[in-house]
Amino acid sequence: MGGISRRGFAGLGAAGLAAMMLPGRAAAADKVVVGVLRFVSSGGLFIAKERGYFAAEGIDLDLQFFEAAQPIAVAIASGDLQFGLTALTAGTFNLAAKGALKVVASQGMEKKGVKGNALIASNEAYAKGFNAFEKLPGTAIAITQVGSSFHYQMGQIAAAKGFDLAKVEMKPLQTLPNMMAAVKSNQVDGALIAPHLARGMIDRGEAKLIGWFSDLAQYQFGALFVASKVATGNRDLTERFVRAYQKGMADYAAAFMRVDGAGERIFDDAAKATAALVAKHVYPSEAAETAAPKVFAAAVAVDDRARVDLADLERQVAWMKAEKLVGADVDAKSFVDISFAK
């Protein structure tokens, strides 16, 4: 007979039984492709993958890495991705308004007291006097794309400091590596850029720090997107995905957002272990011993349940409308579904 005897079956033990069961479970798992950037703000997703939260929900997660936010939204709309975790942009709002995708959870946020994106200056521009937010008029600043989250943040800086954004020349360079290269080579005066990238450039002497955006304003800059046909046609999958992601976000907040009596964040062994998981995806070629502290230093604020701040998204859409970056009919309420992350 090809079967297993009762004695043989008993002798397999737990490990043997698990080995027999795993192929069936793997075959039953839903393959899900998600687009993401190698940012610390995507840490909740990385943690959930590394700690098996997606696997526990029957999801085989495939991470696809991008160099800018907008291409992720386009890939979702075209059907190449089911989910995306990245910054909110004018292009994303326009695609969402056309019914291509839904916002179902949050990513990171700029929050006072927590260092997020940084305005950096090229060494040459800094030497010539570009050393404060107020000195932005007359400069050329690198962003990824017109309508990007960096563009929006520049608008908020202008509002906070009382100058016309039109007095700053925006240089859309498409990708973050391009932005970094332009600052390093003094082709632009500066850039508003993610914290882990800014810190690296400053530490290497490639740029100077002007200031942190969170010193001036706060807002929810990123979200978890899902293709509309997935959100409506496979709500069960979307719920399982968000549930796993929320667990990762809770771990992220517990590891990186705790503070001591002096208000300083606590980088203990638990935080180091979590940072090492995030570092595997943000700094894939670097040892955890050196990468984990960088992750912790660049950790942005998050909502520990990944809830969407609908009112803030409405403010972003209003600004985009005023700048004629999105259509007049774009309404955040039409593409934000707060029922998934509560």
C-alpha positions in Angstrom: 0.0 0.0 0.0 1.1 3.5 -0.6 -0.5 4.8 2.7 1.1 5.4 6.1 0.6 2.9 8.9 -0.8 4.1 12.2 2.6 3.6 13.9 4.4 5.4 11.1 1.8 8.2 11.2 2.4 8.6 14.9 6.1 8.6 14.4 6.0 11.6 12.1 5.5 14.0 15.0 4.5 17.6 14.7 7.3 18.6 12.3 6.4 15.7 10.0 2.7 16.6 10.0 3.5 20.2 9.3 5.7 19.3 6.4 2.9 17.2 4.9 0.4 20.1 5.4 2.5 23.0 4.1 2.2 22.3 0.4 -1.5 22.3 0.6 -1.5 25.6 2.5 0.9 27.2 0.1 -1.2 26.1 -2.9 -4.3 27.6 -1.2 -2.7 31.0 -0.4 -3.7 34.0 -2.5 -0.8 35.5 -4.4 -0.9 39.3 -4.0 1.4 41.7 -5.7 2.0 45.1 -3.9 4.0 48.0 -5.1 6.1 49.9 -2.6 9.2 52.1 -2.2 12.2 51.2 0.0 11.1 53.7 2.6 11.1 53.4 6.4 7.5 54.7 6.2 6.6 51.4 4.5 7.8 49.6 7.6 4.4 48.3 8.7 4.2 46.3 5.5 7.7 44.9 5.8 7.2 43.9 9.4 3.9 42.2 8.6 5.6 40.2 5.9 8.6 39.3 8.0 6.5 38.2 11.0 4.2 36.1 9.0 1.1 38.1 9.4 0.2 37.9 5.7 0.9 34.2 5.6 -1.4 33.7 8.6 -4.1 35.4 6.6 -3.6 33.1 3.6 -1.7 35.6 1.5 1.5 35.0 -0.4 2.9 38.5 -0.6 5.1 39.6 -3.5 6.8 43.0 -3.0 7.5 45.0 -6.2 9.8 47.9 -5.6 9.5 51.3 -7.3 11.5 54.5 -7.4 8.6 57.0 -7.1 5.0 57.1 -6.0 3.0 57.9 -9.1 4.1 54.8 -11.1 2.6 52.6 -8.4 -0.8 54.2 -8.8 -0.5 53.7 -12.6 0.4 50.1 -12.2 -2.6 49.5 -9.9 -4.9 51.1 -12.5 -3.5 49.0 -15.3 -3.9 45.8 -13.4 -0.2 45.1 -12.8 -0.6 45.5 -9.1 -3.4 44.6 -6.7 -2.2 46.8 -3.8 0.2 49.8 -3.4 1.7 51.5 -0.4 3.1 54.9 -1.1 2.6 58.7 -1.0 -0.6 60.5 -2.0 -0.2 62.4 -5.3 -2.3 64.4 -7.8 -2.0 61.5 -10.2 -3.3 59.1 -7.6 -6.2 61.3 -6.8 -7.1 61.6 -10.5 -7.0 57.9 -11.1 -9.0 57.2 -7.9 -11.6 59.7 -9.0 -12.0 57.7 -12.2 -12.7 54.6 -10.2 -9.4 52.8 -10.7 -8.4 52.5 -7.1 -9.5 52.9 -3.5 -7.7 54.2 -0.4 -8.3 51.7 2.4 -5.6 52.4 5.1 -2.9 54.9 5.9 0.9 54.8 5.7 3.0 57.5 7.4 2.3 61.0 8.6 4.2 64.2 9.3 3.6 65.0 12.9 5.1 67.7 15.1 7.9 66.3 17.3 8.7 63.5 14.9 11.2 64.2 12.2 9.9 63.3 8.7 10.9 64.6 5.3 13.8 67.1 5.2 14.6 70.1 3.1 18.2 69.8 2.2 20.5 72.2 0.3 23.3 71.4 -2.1 26.7 72.3 -0.7 27.2 75.1 -3.2 23.7 76.7 -2.6 24.2 76.5 1.2 27.6 78.3 0.8 25.8 81.0 -1.1 23.3 81.6 1.6 20.5 79.1 1.1 20.3 78.1 4.8 16.6 78.6 5.9 13.1 77.9 4.7 12.6 81.6 4.2 15.4 81.6 1.6 13.5 79.3 -0.7 12.2 82.0 -3.1 14.6 82.2 -6.1 15.9 78.6 -5.6 15.5 75.5 -7.8 14.2 72.6 -5.8 14.1 69.0 -7.0 10.9 67.0 -6.6 9.9 63.7 -8.2 6.9 64.9 -10.2 4.5 67.8 -10.5 1.7 66.9 -8.1 3.8 64.6 -6.0 3.7 64.6 -2.2 6.9 66.6 -2.2 5.2 69.2 -4.4 2.3 69.4 -1.9 4.7 69.8 1.0 6.5 72.6 -0.8 3.1 74.3 -1.1 2.6 73.9 2.7 6.0 75.3 3.4 5.3 78.4 1.3 2.0 78.9 3.1 3.6 78.5 6.5 6.4 81.0 5.6 4.2 83.4 3.7 5.7 83.4 0.2 4.4 82.6 -3.2 5.3 79.0 -4.3 5.6 80.3 -7.9 8.8 82.0 -6.7 10.4 78.6 -6.3 11.5 76.7 -9.4 10.3 73.1 -9.2 12.5 70.6 -10.9 10.6 67.3 -11.5 13.3 64.7 -11.8 11.0 61.6 -11.7 12.9 59.4 -9.2 14.6 59.8 -5.8 18.0 58.7 -7.0 17.8 61.4 -9.7 17.0 64.0 -7.0 19.9 62.9 -4.8 22.3 63.0 -7.7 21.2 66.5 -8.7 21.7 67.8 -5.2 25.1 66.1 -4.8 26.3 67.6 -8.1 24.9 71.0 -7.4 22.6 70.9 -10.4 19.7 72.1 -8.1 19.8 74.2 -5.0 18.1 71.6 -2.9 15.4 69.0 -2.5 12.6 67.9 -0.1 13.4 64.3 0.5 12.7 61.3 2.7 14.4 61.2 6.1 16.6 58.2 5.6 17.9 59.5 2.3 18.5 63.0 3.7 20.4 61.7 6.7 22.6 59.6 4.5 23.5 62.5 2.3 24.1 64.8 5.2 26.3 62.3 7.0 28.4 61.7 3.8 28.8 65.5 3.4 26.8 65.6 0.1 24.2 68.1 1.4 23.3 70.4 4.2 20.1 70.3 6.3 17.8 73.3 6.1 15.0 71.9 8.3 12.3 69.3 8.9 8.9 69.7 7.4 7.2 68.5 10.6 8.6 71.7 12.3 6.2 73.7 10.2 3.1 71.5 9.5 1.7 68.0 9.8 -0.4 65.8 7.5 -1.0 62.2 6.4 1.2 61.8 3.4 0.8 58.1 2.4 -1.8 55.4 2.1 -2.5 51.8 1.2 -4.3 51.6 -2.1 -6.1 48.7 -3.6 -7.5 48.2 -7.2 -11.2 49.0 -7.1 -12.1 45.7 -8.7 -10.3 43.9 -5.8 -11.9 46.1 -3.1 -15.4 45.5 -4.4 -15.0 42.1 -6.1 -12.9 40.4 -3.4 -13.7 42.2 -0.1 -12.5 39.1 1.9 -9.0 39.4 0.4 -8.9 43.1 1.0 -10.0 42.6 4.6 -7.4 40.0 5.2 -4.7 42.1 3.7 -5.6 45.2 5.8 -5.8 43.0 8.9 -2.3 41.7 8.4 -1.0 45.2 7.6 -2.6 46.7 10.7 -0.7 44.2 12.8 2.5 45.3 11.2 1.6 49.0 11.8 0.9 48.2 15.5 4.3 46.6 15.8 5.9 49.6 14.1 4.3 52.1 16.5 5.1 50.0 19.5 8.8 49.7 18.4 9.5 53.2 17.1 7.0 55.6 18.7 7.6 55.0 22.4 9.3 57.8 24.4 10.9 58.2 27.8 10.3 60.8 30.4 12.4 63.3 28.6 10.4 62.8 25.4 13.2 60.9 23.6 12.3 57.8 21.6 13.4 54.5 23.2 15.8 52.4 21.1 15.8 49.2 23.2 16.4 45.6 22.1 12.7 45.2 21.0 13.0 48.3 18.8 16.4 47.1 17.4 14.9 43.7 16.4 11.9 45.4 14.6 14.2 47.9 12.9 16.3 45.0 11.6 13.3 43.6 9.9 12.5 46.9 8.2 16.2 47.3 7.3 16.2 44.1 5.2 14.0 45.9 2.7 15.1 49.6 3.1 18.9 48.8 3.1 19.0 45.3 1.5 22.8 45.3 1.0 23.7 46.6 4.5 24.3 44.6 7.7 21.5 44.9 10.3 24.0 46.1 12.9 24.5 49.4 11.0 21.2 49.6 9.1 18.8 49.2 12.1 19.9 52.4 13.8 19.3 54.3 10.5 15.8 52.8 10.3 15.0 53.9 13.9 16.4 57.4 13.3 14.3 57.8 10.2 11.0 56.3 11.5 8.1 58.6 10.8 4.9 58.9 12.8 2.1 56.4 12.0 -1.4 55.6 13.2 -1.1 52.3 15.0 -4.3 51.0 13.4 -3.5 52.5 9.9 -6.7 54.6 10.0 -7.2 57.2 7.2 -7.6 60.8 8.1 -10.3 61.6 5.6 -10.5 65.3 6.6 -6.8 65.7 5.8 -7.1 64.0 2.4 -9.9 66.4 1.6 -7.5 69.3 2.4 -4.9 67.8 0.1 -7.4 67.5 -2.7 -8.6 71.1 -2.2 -5.0 72.3 -2.6 -4.5 70.2 -5.7 -7.7 71.7 -7.1 -6.5 75.2 -6.4 -3.2 74.4 -8.2 -5.2 72.9 -11.1 -3.4 69.5 -10.6 -6.6 67.5 -10.2 -10.0 67.7 -11.8 -12.7 69.9 -10.3 -14.9 66.8 -9.8 -12.3 64.9 -7.6 -13.9 64.1 -4.2 -11.9 62.3 -1.6 -15.1 60.7 -0.1 -15.7 58.9 -3.4 -12.5 56.9 -3.3 -11.7 56.6 0.4 -13.2 53.6 2.2 -12.7 53.9 5.9 -14.6 50.6 6.6 -11.4 48.4 6.3 -9.2 50.1 8.9 -11.0 51.1 12.0 
